[in-house]
């Protein structure tokens, strides 16, 4: 039984995305400490290709560094250099994603 209370609408949206025949990108945002991470973990039960929890009140370089480290956990052979901006960071993510598809992951 899920420990989520009054999250039926959000769970339905996430379930539809999970069951979709096409790839989905989901960004969950909102105030601190309202259960965003818990919602995702419950809905997907760790069944996702890439996962990152953002950090508030840190500079851009720290967030980009955190993103790159999370990406390397999924693709250890990726370069460890920190991307200059979010366009480069998501370009790195796309590259890793396409490699994973080719490998059948």
FENDA-V214464 format. One record per helix or strand. SS is the DSSP state (2 for helix, 1 for strand). FROM is the first residue (numbers start at 1). TO is the last residue. Records with the same first field share a line. If there is no record, write none. Layout:
SS=FROM-TO + FROM-TO
This chain:
2=8-19 + 36-44 + 60-74 + 86-102
